[in-house]
Amino acid sequence: MTGMTTATDYAWLRERYEFLMEAYCVTLVRDITPEGLLAELGADGRSRIVGVDGLSGPSYEAAGPFRLFVGATALDGWTLMVEFNGYLGITDEAMLPVSRGRRVVSQFLNVNAVDRFCWYEDGDLHLHFEPLFADARFGSRPDELLTEMRESGFDLAERDEDGDHDAYYETLTGASFALAHRLTGIRLTPELFAHAEFLCAVAPVPRG
């Protein structure tokens, strides 16, 4: 695919958004407005915040057991949802219903280096994997994106869990953003993160 990004195009994330990159969930949902997404998630309250950095404080203040603060903004037929220290976007019980008739692409990392990439579509989990161990893929279409994964920067060879992966690990956030670009056509940029207006609310986390 021409014009698609790779892992190296997202160095700005750790340079400018180091705090977010410590623990985040970033989700893109096609064919829904921010208000529509928050409504489908059963989120309470509404506020507006400009810029991703502004989501940090409320995220930690409003979050509680099975409640997460989320911000959503519209992007060319998609809605971008950003969570500091959240995980709603990779929670199957939340995203499978949202994905009915739509595509949902989510990526997640927490402070313990647990990570996940998910592709939901039309009520089905097509693909999910841990970026550090991309050789182990699951879902109904686990091998459909092998070319796109390699082009984005993922190494699909089996890795020793006890090995030294530090250098490769540093590239994985960028590779996840690049793969999301391939699946959505939406390129996330520093300008967008700085200036987008987010519709924010607190959403319950469904329990299966």
The 8 nearest C-alpha neighbors of each residue, nearest first, counted from 0:
[[1, 3, 2, 181, 147, 150, 4, 146],
 [2, 0, 3, 4, 181, 150, 184, 5],
 [1, 3, 0, 4, 181, 184, 5, 180],
 [4, 2, 1, 0, 181, 180, 5, 177],
 [3, 5, 177, 8, 2, 151, 6, 180],
 [6, 4, 151, 177, 7, 8, 174, 152],
 [5, 7, 173, 174, 8, 152, 9, 151],
 [6, 8, 9, 5, 10, 173, 170, 174],
 [9, 7, 6, 5, 10, 4, 173, 11],
 [10, 8, 173, 11, 7, 12, 6, 176],
 [9, 11, 12, 7, 8, 13, 14, 173],
 [12, 10, 14, 9, 13, 15, 189, 16],
 [11, 13, 16, 10, 14, 15, 9, 17],
 [12, 14, 17, 16, 11, 15, 10, 20],
 [13, 15, 11, 12, 16, 17, 10, 9],
 [16, 14, 12, 13, 11, 17, 189, 18],
 [17, 15, 12, 13, 19, 18, 14, 20],
 [16, 18, 13, 20, 19, 15, 14, 21],
 [19, 17, 21, 20, 16, 22, 13, 55],
 [20, 18, 16, 21, 17, 23, 22, 83],
 [21, 19, 17, 22, 18, 23, 16, 13],
 [20, 22, 18, 19, 110, 109, 17, 23],
 [23, 21, 109, 84, 108, 110, 20, 19],
 [24, 22, 83, 84, 108, 82, 107, 19],
 [23, 25, 107, 82, 106, 86, 85, 81],
 [26, 24, 81, 106, 105, 80, 82, 23],
 [25, 27, 105, 80, 104, 88, 79, 106],
 [26, 28, 79, 104, 78, 103, 80, 105],
 [29, 27, 103, 78, 77, 102, 26, 79],
 [28, 30, 77, 102, 101, 31, 76, 78],
 [31, 29, 76, 77, 101, 28, 32, 78],
 [30, 32, 29, 35, 36, 77, 78, 33],
 [33, 31, 35, 34, 78, 36, 73, 30],
 [32, 34, 36, 71, 35, 72, 78, 73],
 [35, 33, 37, 32, 36, 38, 198, 71],
 [36, 34, 32, 38, 33, 37, 31, 39],
 [35, 37, 39, 33, 38, 34, 32, 40],
 [38, 36, 40, 34, 42, 39, 35, 33],
 [37, 39, 41, 35, 40, 36, 42, 34],
 [40, 38, 36, 41, 37, 35, 97, 42],
 [39, 41, 37, 38, 42, 36, 202, 93],
 [42, 40, 38, 39, 202, 37, 43, 203],
 [41, 43, 202, 201, 37, 40, 200, 38],
 [44, 42, 201, 200, 202, 41, 45, 37],
 [45, 43, 200, 201, 42, 46, 199, 202],
 [44, 46, 200, 199, 198, 43, 47, 201],
 [45, 47, 199, 198, 200, 48, 44, 197],
 [48, 46, 198, 197, 199, 196, 49, 45],
 [47, 49, 197, 196, 53, 50, 46, 198],
 [50, 48, 196, 195, 194, 197, 53, 47],
 [49, 51, 193, 194, 195, 52, 192, 53],
 [50, 52, 192, 53, 54, 193, 49, 55],
 [53, 51, 54, 50, 55, 193, 16, 19],
 [52, 54, 51, 55, 50, 48, 49, 56],
 [55, 53, 52, 51, 57, 56, 58, 48],
 [54, 56, 58, 53, 57, 52, 83, 59],
 [55, 57, 58, 59, 54, 60, 53, 52],
 [58, 56, 60, 59, 61, 55, 54, 68],
 [59, 57, 68, 55, 56, 60, 61, 62],
 [58, 60, 57, 62, 56, 61, 55, 83],
 [61, 59, 57, 58, 62, 56, 63, 68],
 [62, 60, 58, 57, 59, 68, 63, 201],
 [63, 61, 67, 66, 59, 68, 60, 58],
 [62, 64, 66, 65, 61, 67, 60, 59],
 [63, 65, 66, 62, 67, 204, 203, 61],
 [64, 66, 204, 203, 63, 67, 205, 62],
 [67, 65, 203, 63, 62, 64, 202, 204],
 [68, 66, 62, 202, 201, 69, 85, 203],
 [67, 69, 201, 58, 200, 62, 61, 202],
 [70, 68, 82, 199, 200, 81, 201, 67],
 [69, 71, 199, 197, 81, 80, 198, 82],
 [72, 70, 80, 197, 198, 33, 79, 199],
 [71, 73, 197, 79, 78, 33, 196, 198],
 [72, 74, 78, 77, 33, 32, 79, 75],
 [75, 73, 77, 78, 76, 72, 79, 185],
 [76, 74, 77, 73, 185, 78, 29, 30],
 [77, 75, 30, 74, 29, 78, 73, 31],
 [76, 78, 29, 74, 28, 75, 30, 73],
 [77, 79, 73, 28, 72, 27, 74, 33],
 [78, 80, 27, 72, 71, 26, 73, 81],
 [79, 81, 71, 26, 70, 25, 27, 78],
 [82, 80, 25, 70, 69, 24, 26, 71],
 [83, 81, 85, 24, 69, 23, 84, 25],
 [84, 82, 23, 85, 19, 55, 58, 22],
 [83, 85, 22, 23, 82, 109, 86, 24],
 [86, 84, 82, 83, 24, 23, 87, 67],
 [85, 87, 88, 24, 89, 90, 107, 84],
 [88, 86, 90, 89, 85, 204, 93, 67],
 [89, 87, 86, 90, 26, 105, 24, 94],
 [88, 90, 87, 86, 105, 91, 117, 94],
 [91, 89, 87, 93, 92, 88, 94, 86],
 [90, 92, 94, 93, 95, 89, 124, 88],
 [91, 93, 90, 205, 94, 95, 207, 206],
 [94, 92, 91, 90, 95, 205, 96, 97],
 [95, 93, 97, 91, 96, 92, 98, 90],
 [94, 96, 122, 98, 91, 97, 93, 92],
 [97, 95, 98, 94, 99, 122, 93, 92],
 [98, 96, 94, 95, 99, 93, 39, 101],
 [99, 97, 101, 121, 122, 95, 120, 96],
 [100, 98, 121, 122, 101, 96, 97, 120],
 [99, 101, 121, 98, 120, 102, 122, 97],
 [102, 100, 98, 99, 121, 29, 120, 30],
 [101, 103, 120, 29, 98, 119, 28, 104],
 [102, 104, 28, 119, 27, 98, 118, 120],
 [105, 103, 118, 27, 26, 117, 119, 179],
 [106, 104, 26, 117, 25, 88, 116, 89],
 [107, 105, 116, 25, 24, 115, 117, 26],
 [106, 108, 24, 115, 114, 23, 116, 25],
 [109, 107, 114, 22, 23, 113, 112, 24],
 [108, 110, 22, 111, 112, 113, 21, 23],
 [109, 111, 22, 112, 21, 108, 113, 84],
 [110, 112, 109, 113, 108, 22, 114, 21],
 [113, 111, 110, 109, 114, 108, 21, 22],
 [112, 114, 111, 109, 108, 115, 110, 129],
 [115, 113, 108, 107, 129, 112, 130, 109],
 [114, 116, 129, 107, 128, 106, 130, 117],
 [115, 117, 106, 127, 128, 105, 129, 107],
 [118, 116, 127, 105, 126, 104, 106, 119],
 [117, 119, 104, 126, 125, 103, 124, 127],
 [120, 118, 124, 103, 125, 123, 102, 98],
 [119, 121, 102, 98, 123, 122, 101, 103],
 [122, 120, 99, 100, 98, 101, 123, 102],
 [121, 123, 99, 95, 98, 120, 96, 119],
 [124, 122, 120, 119, 121, 125, 95, 98],
 [123, 125, 119, 138, 126, 118, 139, 120],
 [126, 124, 139, 138, 140, 119, 118, 123],
 [127, 125, 138, 118, 141, 137, 117, 124],
 [128, 126, 117, 137, 116, 138, 136, 118],
 [127, 129, 136, 116, 115, 133, 130, 137],
 [128, 130, 115, 132, 114, 131, 133, 116],
 [131, 129, 133, 132, 128, 171, 115, 114],
 [132, 130, 129, 133, 168, 171, 114, 167],
 [133, 131, 129, 130, 134, 135, 158, 157],
 [132, 134, 130, 135, 155, 129, 131, 128],
 [133, 135, 155, 132, 157, 156, 136, 154],
 [136, 134, 133, 132, 128, 137, 129, 157],
 [137, 135, 128, 141, 127, 134, 133, 126],
 [136, 138, 141, 127, 126, 128, 135, 139],
 [139, 137, 126, 125, 141, 124, 140, 127],
 [138, 140, 125, 141, 124, 126, 137, 123],
 [141, 139, 125, 138, 143, 142, 126, 137],
 [142, 140, 137, 126, 136, 138, 143, 139],
 [143, 141, 144, 140, 145, 136, 126, 137],
 [142, 144, 140, 141, 145, 146, 126, 147],
 [145, 143, 147, 146, 142, 148, 141, 140],
 [144, 146, 148, 147, 142, 143, 149, 155],
 [147, 145, 149, 148, 144, 150, 143, 151],
 [148, 146, 150, 144, 145, 149, 151, 178],
 [149, 147, 145, 151, 146, 150, 153, 144],
 [148, 150, 153, 146, 152, 151, 147, 145],
 [151, 149, 147, 148, 152, 146, 5, 153],
 [152, 150, 5, 174, 148, 177, 149, 178],
 [151, 153, 174, 149, 150, 6, 5, 148],
 [154, 152, 149, 148, 155, 151, 174, 133],
 [153, 155, 156, 149, 152, 133, 134, 148],
 [154, 156, 134, 133, 153, 157, 149, 132],
 [157, 155, 154, 134, 158, 133, 132, 153],
 [156, 158, 134, 155, 159, 132, 133, 135],
 [159, 157, 160, 156, 132, 162, 134, 131],
 [158, 160, 162, 161, 157, 163, 164, 132],
 [159, 161, 162, 158, 132, 163, 164, 131],
 [162, 160, 159, 163, 158, 164, 165, 132],
 [163, 161, 159, 160, 164, 158, 165, 167],
 [164, 162, 165, 161, 166, 160, 159, 167],
 [163, 165, 167, 166, 168, 162, 131, 169],
 [166, 164, 168, 167, 163, 169, 162, 170],
 [167, 165, 169, 168, 164, 170, 163, 171],
 [166, 168, 169, 164, 170, 165, 171, 131],
 [167, 169, 165, 171, 170, 166, 164, 131],
 [168, 170, 167, 166, 171, 165, 172, 173],
 [171, 169, 168, 167, 173, 172, 6, 174],
 [170, 172, 174, 173, 168, 169, 175, 130],
 [171, 173, 175, 174, 170, 176, 169, 6],
 [172, 174, 6, 9, 176, 171, 175, 170],
 [173, 175, 6, 171, 177, 152, 151, 172],
 [176, 174, 178, 172, 177, 173, 171, 179],
 [175, 177, 179, 173, 174, 178, 180, 172],
 [178, 176, 180, 174, 5, 4, 151, 179],
 [177, 179, 181, 175, 180, 176, 151, 174],
 [178, 180, 176, 182, 181, 177, 183, 175],
 [181, 179, 177, 184, 185, 178, 183, 186],
 [182, 180, 178, 179, 184, 183, 3, 177],
 [183, 181, 179, 180, 184, 178, 104, 185],
 [182, 184, 185, 180, 181, 179, 104, 27],
 [183, 185, 180, 181, 182, 186, 179, 3],
 [186, 184, 180, 183, 187, 74, 179, 181],
 [187, 185, 180, 188, 184, 4, 177, 176],
 [186, 188, 185, 191, 189, 192, 176, 180],
 [187, 189, 191, 190, 186, 192, 9, 11],
 [190, 188, 192, 191, 193, 11, 187, 12],
 [191, 189, 193, 188, 192, 194, 195, 187],
 [190, 192, 188, 195, 194, 193, 189, 187],
 [191, 193, 189, 51, 190, 50, 194, 195],
 [194, 192, 50, 190, 191, 189, 51, 195],
 [193, 195, 50, 191, 192, 49, 190, 196],
 [196, 194, 50, 191, 49, 192, 193, 197],
 [197, 195, 49, 48, 72, 50, 194, 47],
 [198, 196, 72, 71, 70, 48, 47, 199],
 [197, 199, 47, 71, 70, 46, 72, 45],
 [200, 198, 70, 46, 45, 69, 47, 197],
 [199, 201, 45, 44, 43, 69, 42, 68],
 [200, 202, 68, 42, 43, 67, 69, 66],
 [203, 201, 42, 67, 66, 41, 40, 43],
 [202, 204, 66, 65, 205, 67, 42, 41],
 [203, 205, 65, 66, 206, 87, 202, 67],
 [206, 204, 92, 93, 203, 207, 65, 90],
 [205, 207, 204, 92, 65, 93, 90, 203],
 [206, 92, 205, 91, 93, 204, 90, 95]]
